[in-house]
C-alpha cells in the first residue's frame, strides 16, 4: 500500500511536534510505502533538518507555511473574476455561519453525519458548509488552472470581497461590526491558511498516486487530503491527538470580537468539511473524541487509537520491582537502591515535564508543604525546562515560592543546609534520562490544570511507579484505576493522596505493578502500529477502485483492485439473467363482453 502522510510542523523535521509517533508508525509499517508531504513552521525548523528516514519512505515533499513563495503569477480578467466569485463565496460562508455555542437557526438542516444534539457546540448548516466547500474547491481549481493564488489572496480585491460579505444582508452582527484593521487581519490569516491550495502536489504522480492519505493532525495539514479526495477520490484518515479547532477557539484572546468570530467560523467550517470528507477520524483518547463529536464528527467514523510510546527505555526500572528479578540479583539491586537513596532520601515525590503555568507547580508546592508536615523526611524533585519566556518567569516565581515555604535545612549547627525542593533539568546528576528520574522517586505527581494526553504519566507507569494526578484531560482514561486522581487546584487533596501512598508501601507496589501492566497493554508502540495497520486495510477495502495501477513488470499492484475481483464469480463476469416468459411474450388483451 502507498500512503501519503500529511504533517504540519512535525515529521520528518527534527523535534517536530508529533514527529516521534509518526516515525514509530512509519518504521512499524515497513511493508508499506510512504510519501511524506510536510509543512514547515519556521526557518529554524528547516535549518535543523530531518530525522533519519527509513527505506520505506519513498519521497518527501515540503512546503513552508511561515512564508509565501512568490510565484509571479498575474491573473487575467477572467481569472480575476473567478477568484472574486469563489473568494466572495468563502467570505459569505464565514459571515453567515452560526457562531460556536449558539443554537441552530431555524430552517437550516444539518449536514449528514453531524446531527445536532442538545448541549453540544454549534455545527455549520448545510447551506454554509456547501458554500464553503464549493468555494474551497473553486479556489483550488483556479490555482491549478492559472497558477498560484499568492498575489490574489494578498490583493485589495480579496479585502473588498471580505468587506462586502460582512456588510451583506444576513451577516452576523460580529461580522457587520468588523472595521478595516479587522478585515486586514482576517484576510492575512486566510492567505496563510489557504497557501496549500497553490501547491503542485495535486497531480497524478503526486497525491493522485497514493492509495490513502493520512493527515497527522486536523486543520491545515488535512487540506491536501481534501483536495486529493476531490480530484482523485483518494480516501482520507485524520488523526487528532489534540483537536485543532479547540485550539483555535482558545487563541487570540486580545483580538476584536469580529476577528475572533470570523476566524472561528473559518476553522469551524474547515473542520466540518474535513470530518465530512474523511473516511475515518482517529482521536487519541476519549477527551479528544468528545471534542470531535462536539465539533461535528460522525460517531460511525471515529476509531480511538491511543498514542504508542516506546517502553524499552523504561524496562529496566519497571522490571526492577518484580520479585523474581530481585531474587536473581539481590546484591546489585541493594547497591542501586542505596545509590538512589543517597540522592533522593527516604521518600521522594517526582514531577517531570515542561515548566509553564498550565502545570500549576504553585499548587504542588503548597501541597508539598502539607506533605512535609505529615512526612518530614520527604523531598520533591521538579525536573524540566521552562517553555519559552513565560515559562522562564514562572520558573523564577516557583523558585522564590519554594525558598519562602521551605528554608534551607541543616542536620546540625556545623552542616550546610539544603532546600527539600530541587529544580533540575534532564541530563543532570541522577536525571540523565526520564527513566532515571522515575527510578529515583517514590511517587510520581502530575498537578496540571490543563492537559491533553499525559505521555509523562505513561512513562511513569512503564516504570511501575504509583502516581497521583489531577483530573484533567485524558488523565482518568490513562490511569484507569491504577493511580490516585484528585481535583485540580486543590493542594490539600493532592497532599492527602501523596501522604496516603507514602505511608503504604504495599499499596504503592500494587498500584505500580497494575500501572505497568496497563501501560504495556494499551499504550505501547506495538498496539498503536497494529491498530493503524488494520485501519489502513479497512479504509482501502471500502474504497472503490479508481484506476488500474501497474508495477514495473506490468502486474497490478496490491490494493489496486479489491480482493474479490480475483475470485471467479458472477461479480467479476456477469452473465445474462434468465428472463421469465411472462415478461417477454406479448400478453393477450383482456376483453370484456358488453351485453
N, C-alpha and C positions, 0 to 999 in steps of 0.2 A: 504494500500500500504506500502511496506517496502522500505525505501530509504537509500542508502549508501551515507552519507555526507562525502566528502573528503576535508580536510583542511590542510593548511601548515602554522604553526605558529599562528594559530587562535583558534577557538572553538575546544575543551572545555576549553582551558587554560585561566587562569585569565589574563586579559589585553592583550590577543592576538589580533593581527591585524585582523579586520573583525569579531571578535568574537561576538560583540554586535548584528549585524544584523543576524548572524546565530542563536543566542539564541532566538531572536524575531521570526525568521522564524519557528524554531522547536516548540516553545511554541504556536505559532499561528496555526500550523497544528497538533493539538492534536489528530486528528482522524487517523493519520498515525503513523507508527513505524519508528524509525531512528536507524541506526547503524552508529556510527561515527568512521571514520578512519582518524587519525590525525598525522601529522608530527610535532615534536617539533623542535625548532630552537636553544635551548641552555639549559644549566643546570639550569640557573636562572628561566627560564620559567617552567621547570619541577618541581623545588622546590616550586614555587608559587602555584602549584596545579590547580585544575579545578574549574570552576564555579559550582553552584548548578544546577544539571541536572534535567529536568522534567521527569515524569514517562514514556513518550513515547520514550525516549532514551533507547533502549533495550541493547545495547552493545557499548563499547568504546575500540578501539584497537589503540595503539600509537606506533610510531617508531621514533627514533632520526635521524635527518638529519645532525646534527652537529658532530656526531662521528659515526664511523663504528663499528658495533658489530662483533668481530671476531667469525666466526662460525667453524673454524678448518677444513674446507673442503679442501682437496687436490685432485685436478683433476688428473685422469689418462691420458694416452696418447691420447685416443680417445676424451675425454672431452677437453683436451688442444687444439686438432686440431679443434674441433667445435668452441671453444672460439676464436681462432686466425682467423678463417674464418669469423665469424659474426662480431667481433670487427673490423677486417680489412675492411669489407664492410661498417660498420658505419663510419669509418675514411675516407674511399674513398668518401662517400657521402658528408662529410664535406669539403673535399678538392676540390671537383668539383662543389659544389653548387655555383650558381652565387651570388655575393656579393649584399647586400641590396642596392637599389637605382640605380643599373645599368640596362642596357637594357637586355631583354631576349635574350639568344644566339639563333641564327637561327637554325631551325631544331628540336627544342625541344618543344613539345606540352605542354600545361598547364594541370595540374591535374584537373579533373572535379570539378566544383564548385568554382574554384579560377581563373577565366579568367583574363588575364592581361588587364588593361585599361591604356590609356595614362596618364602619370603623376603620376602613383602610384608606390609604392615601389616594389621591386623585389619579385616574388614568386618562390619557387623552381619548377623546371620542373618535369615531370613525372618520368624520369629516377632516379633523385636524391631522390625524395620523396618515390618511391617504394623501392629503395635500402635501404634507411634509415628505413622505416617501417619494411621491412623483417629482417634487422639486429637487430632491437629492439626486435621483436618477437622471433628471434632466440636466442638472449641472455637470454630472459625471460624463454624460454622453456629449455634452458640449466640449468639455475638456478633451475627450477622446477624439472628437472630430476636428476641432480647431486648434488644439494646443492647450497649454496650462491656463489656469484661472488666476494666477498670482496678481497680475495687473488689474484684472476686472474686480476681484474681491477687495482690492485696495482703492478702487476708484471712487470718485464722488457719486457716480451712478449708483453704487451699492448703498451708500449712506442715504441717498434720496429715496431709494426704494424702501429702505427700512423706515424712514420717516413717514412716507405715505401709508405704510401698513399701520404704523402707530396712530396715525390721525384718521384712519378709515372708520366708518361706522361699524360697530360691533367689536372694536378693540377693547381690551380690558382697561380699567381705569389706570392701573400701574403703567401700562404701555402708553396711554394717552398723555401721561404726565412726564414722559421722557423728554429731556432737554438735549441740546446739541452735544454737550460733553458726554451725556449718557449714550447717545446714538453712536458717537465715535468709539466709545469703549466697547459697546456690544459688537459693532462692525469689526473692530480689531480682533476681538475674541473669535468671532465667526470665521475670519480669514485664517487664523491659526488652526481652528478646528477642522476646516474644510480643505486644508492643504493635501491630505491623502487623495482627494479627487483628481488632482493633476498629475499623479504618478503614472509611469509607464508599466505598471505591474499587471495590468488587466489585458493580457494578450494570451493567445493560445499556448505559447511556450512559457508563459508566466504562471499566474494563478489559475489559468484555464487548464493547466496540465496536471494539477493535483487532484487527488481523489477526495480530499477532505480538508477543510480549513479549520484550524483550532486556534481561537483567539485566547491568549493567556490572561486577558482581562476584558472588561467591557469598555464602553466609551469609544475613543478614537481608534484604539487598537482593533476593534471589530469592524471598522468601516471597510477596509479592503475585503474582508469576508463577505460583507453585504453586497459589494459590487461583484465579487466572484460568483456569488449566487445569482445575481441579477443577469449577468452576461452569459454564464456558462452552466448554471444550475448546480454549482458545487455546494455540497452540504456544509453547514457551519455548526461547530461546537464552541460554546463560550464558557470559559472557566472564570469564576469570580471568587477569589479568596477574600476580597474586600469589595463591597458594592460601590462602584464609581459614582453612581447617581447620588447616593447618600453623602459621599464626599463633597460633591458639588453643592448640595443643599447647605453644607456647613462652612463653605468657603466664602470669601469676600464679605465679611461681616460689616465692613466700613463702607461698602458700596451703597449707592442710592437704591430705593425700592424698585425703580424702573429697571436698573441694571440687573439686580438680583432676580427679578421676576422674568425678564426676557431670557437670561442665561439658564435659569432653572427650567423654563419651557423648552429651550433647545435641547438640553441634556435629557430632559424627560421624554421628549419625542424621539430622540436618537436611541435611548434605552428601550422604549416601547417597540420601535422598529427592529432593533437587534433581537429582542426577545421574541417578536413575532416570526422573524425570518430564521432564527436558529433552530436546528433540529433538536438539540439538547442544550440545556443550561446546567452547569456544574458548579453549585455552591460548595464551599469548603467546609461548611458547618451549618448547623440549624439556625444560628443567628443570621448568617448571610442569606440563607434560604428564606427566612421570614421577610427580610428586606426585599428580596427579589419578588416575592409574592405581592408585597405591598406596592411594588413598582410595576406590576402588571404581568408577571411571569405566569404562564400556564403550568399548573401543577403536573400535568402529564409529561411535560418536558424536563422536569427537574430530576437530577440524579446527584445526590450528595456524595462527594468523594473527598475524604479528608486529605490534607497535605501529607506527603510522605517525608519523614526525617530519617537520616541515616543513624541507626542505633549502634553501629560498630564502635565509634569513639567512646561510647559510654558503657560498653560491655564489661570492661574490667571493673569499674566501680559498681555496676549493678550486680554482677555475679559475685562480687566480693562479699556480699551479705548472705549468700546461701550457705547453709550449714555444711553441706558436703564439701564446698570449696574451702571452708575454714579448716576442716579436718585434714585436707590434703596438704596444706602448707601453713600450719598454725604459727610457726616462728616468723615467717615472712609477714603475715598479717598483723601479728603483735607489734612488730617493728614499725610497720606502716601506721598503725593506729597511734603509736607513741609519737611519731613524727607529726601526725595530724594534730594531736592534742597539744603538742608544744606550740604549734602555730595558732590553733583555733580555741584552745581552752576546753573546759569540761562540756559546755553547751554553746553552740554557735548557731545563730539564725543567719541565713544567707539570702540576700536579694541580688538578682542578676538581671541586667537589662540596660536599656537606654535611659539616661538621666534626663527627664523632662517633666513638666508639671503634671501631665496626664498620669504619671506613675505614682503620684501622691506619696512621695517619700516623707513629707511632713507628718502625715498621719502615722506612717510607720515608725518614725522617731518618737512620737508621743506614745504610741503603743509599746515601744520598747522600754520606755521609762516605767511603765507598769509591769512589764516582764521582769525588769531588773529588780523591782521592789519585791516580787514574788520569788525570783530565782537570781540571787545577787551575782553569781558567777558567770552569767550568760553574756555572750558577746554578739555583736551584729556586724556582719561584713556586707557592705554595699559595693558591688563590683559592676562597673560600667562606665561608659564615656558619655559626656554630655552631647545632646543633639542640637547643634547649632548655637548661635549666640544666646537664645532663650534658655537652652539647657545649661550653658555656662553660668548664667546669672542664677538659675535655680540651684545648681550645684553649690555655688557660693553661699546661697541662703541656707541650704541644708547643712553645710559645714558649720556655719555660725550657730544654727539651732542646736546641732549636736554638741558643740563646745559649751553652750549655755546650759543644756539639760544634763550633760554628763561631764563634769570637770575631771581633768586627768587624775587618775587614781595611782597610788603607790602602795607597795606592800609594807613599807617601813619608812622611818624618817630619813634614811640614807639611800633610798631607792628612787629611781626615776619613774614618775607616773606615766600612764598612757590612757588614752580615751578608750572606753569599751566599744566605741563605734569607729570602724575603719572605712575609709573611702579608697577604693583600689580600682585598677584597670586590668583587663586581661593582659597576660604576658608578664605580670609581676611575680614576686615570690609567692608560691602557694596558689597562684592563679594563672598558671601557664596556659591552661585550656579550660573550657567550660566544665569538663568532667572533673578537673582538679578542684574547681570551686565547689561543686556539689559534694565531692569526696570529703572536703574539709568542713562540711556543715552537718548539723543535726537535723534541722528543719529548713525547708525552702519556703520563702514567703513571697507572695505577689500582692501588692497593695494598690493596684491601679484603679482609677475611676473610669477610664476608657481603655478598652482592649478589644482587639479583633480576635485572631486565632492565637492563643498563647503558646508559641513554639518553645519559649524558655521553660514553661511549665512541663511540657512533654519531655524535654531534656532531663529535667529533674526526675520525672517518672522513669525514664530509661535507666537512671542511676539508682533506682529503688529507694528514693527519698520520700518521706512523708511531707505533705505540703499543706500550707494554709493560704487561702486565696480569697480575694474579694469576688463577689457575684457580679461580674461584668462580662460583656461579650459572650464568647463561647466557652468560658471557664467551666461552668457546670457540665456542659456536654463533654468536655475533655476529661474532667476529673471523674465523673460518673460514680461517685461514692467512694473513691479511693483516697480522698483527702478531705480536709475541713474547709468549708466555704462560709464566709461571713459577709454582711452588707458592706458596701463601700463607704468610705468616710466615717468609719466607726472604730476609732482606736481602741476602745475598751473591748469590743467584741474580738478584734484582731489579737489583742493581748491575751485574752482568756483562752482563745483557741491555741495560741502558741504555748502557753503555760501548760495546758492540758496534755499536749504532746510531749513536752519536755519532761514531764513528771511520769510518763507512762512509756517506757522503752519497748515493752511488748506490743503495745498498740502501734507505735511508730514502725516497728519491724513488720507488723502485719499489713498496715496500710502501704508501706513502701513496696512490699512484695506484690500486693494486689495492683498497685500503680504500674509497676514494671510490666506485669503480665498484660494489663490493659493496653499500655502503650505499644508493646510489641505486636499485639493482635490488631490494633486499629490504626496506628499512626506510623507504620514502617514504610520504607520506600517500596518494598515488595508489594504490599497491598495496594498502594497508590498506582503503581505501574500495571498491575493485573487488572485493576478496575478500569483504567483508561484503555487498555488493550481490548477488553470486552466492549466498551462503549464505542470505540472506533469501528469494530466489526459490526456492531448492531446498527450504527449510523449508515455505513456503506451498504449493508444488506438491505436497508429500507429505501435506498436512493435509486431512482430509475437510471438505466444505462443511458449515458449521454452520447457516446460515440465509441467505436472500437479503438483500443489503444494497443499498439503492437510494439514488441521489443526489437532488438537488433536482428534477431533471427526471423522476424516476421510472425512470431507466435503471439497470441493475445496475452497481455499482462494480467496478473492476478487482480481480481475485483473489477476488471474492465467489463465483465458481464456477470450477472448473478449465477450462482452455482446451479440452479435448476435449469439453466439454458443448456447445460451439457448432458442432461439426463433425458433419454428418449421419452417422448410422451406427447400428448395432444397439445401441451402448452408450447412446444417448440415447432411442431409440424402439424398445423391444424388440418383436419380432413373435413370434407363436406359433410354436413349433417344430413341425416335422412329426413326427408320432408314427408309428413303423412299425406295419404292420398286425398283426404278430405280438404286439405289446404291447397291441392294442385288442381283437382278436377273442378270443372265449372259446375257449380251447384244448379240443380233444376229449379226453375222458378216456382214459387208457391202460388197456386191459383185458387181462387175461391169462386164456387158456382153461385151465380146470382139467380135467384128464383123470384 
